[in-house]
Amino acid sequence: MQNRKYTFKYNESMGRHGWLRLTPAYSVKLVEEIISDLGYSPICVLEPFSGTGTTELVCANMGINSIALEINPFLVWLANTKLKIYSNENVDRFLLSANYIVENIDVFPVAELPQIYNISRWWGIERLHFLAQLKSAIYSIHDSSFIDLLKIAFCRMVIELSNASFNHISTSFSNSENSFSFDECKKLFLAFCDVVASGACRQPIAKSHIELCDSKKIPHRFFNCYDVVITSPPYPNRMSYIRELRPYMYWLDYLKNATEASDLDWRAIGGTWGKATSLLLSWNAKYTLPPYVYEVANKVSLVENKSSTAMGNYILKYFEDINEHLSSVYSGIRDGGEVFYIIGNSSFYGTLINSEEIYADIMERIGFKNVKYKVIRKRNCNKKLFEFVVSGKK
């Protein structure tokens, strides 16, 4: 029951939505369907886990104002870049600058390399040199009207030239350095710029405010501003978005070292990368959830595995954080407002974590009415893992 229209594959041909393929992304089609099925036009949509900006960009293209929150500064930048208005003149100057950079890249100095551990596994020497020169050239431009478009194309180059492959909770690297062609890299960068320019020409027609914020507590200034919530929070599956995003974040100077990366991962809901794993061992539950959730987590923690105790605490911390978040959303949403959470279940050592049921139970305990969930699609694996929409009304 895999439905490709509810995955990023559907987004790739959707203008700005397809600029970068990142893990915290979900389908444009799903957001459009949720809004269409409402039967009314929302006053303002809240997206408390902005990620790549899917919800707010869909809203902007449909003429619906939105507020978005995101704890990761790189993703705040990305969503704002997607939602920015670019005039035809801006786009023309962007393309002219891209061509100038390619024609004159040899005259630019090599930028300082990011402090990624074992960076030579990620990129070979020649590719590192090209990326460092390309970054230096882009950062020499001080025109704020289009420099972010150059950075988007640069991000695509960062991954295109990388030896890395992301495999859920691990990263693997190819051992062989593919043949490097300076000229081919130049052509590839210009091709990415053309893709970005095509998306930049279509302008959003509504406003969105994206704020750097921990969404466990919705800022009070947004209370009673929104009447619909559409979001896809991190799933409880050990997927660290910081780990996935760190190549971009290091190259664009959003991270300077591994300590900053693991600190951000620990503060984000669902983070388990870096020092977060060890911190989970000393973490203490607040016991704010339905009792059966603690029983399931305890079952996981008793498995004979060196990580089982940390994973049991991970499950509890994740859902206690979500409970805090949903309580704040309930307090801030207008009376009669509706919420839609796109989430996935997960499995730890053979124990299925029924996230859809836990979300629904938490919502009902908080006060939401008409709480229900439905399957969207089976995820791309052999396990009994699905994506759901969990909804409710205040």
ABEGO torsion letter per residue (X at the ends): XBBAAABAAAAAAAEAAAABBBABBBBAAAAAAAAAAAGBBBABBBBABAEAGAAAAAAAAAGBBBBBBBABAAAAAAAAAAABBBBAAAAAAAAAAAAAAAAAAAABBBBBBBBBBGAAAABBAAAAAAAAAAAAAAAABABAAAAAAAAAAAAAAAAAABABBBBGABBBBBABBBBBBAAAAAAAAAAAAAAAAAAAABBBABBBBBBBBBAABBBAAABGABABBBBBBBBBAGBBAAAAAAAAAAAAGABABAAAAAAAAAABBGBABEAAAAAAAABBBAGABBAAAAAAAAAAAABBBAAAAAAAAAAAAAAAAAAAAAAAAAAABBBGBBBBBBBBBBBBGGBBBBAAAAAAAAAAAAGBBGBBBBBABBBBBABBBBBBBBBBBX
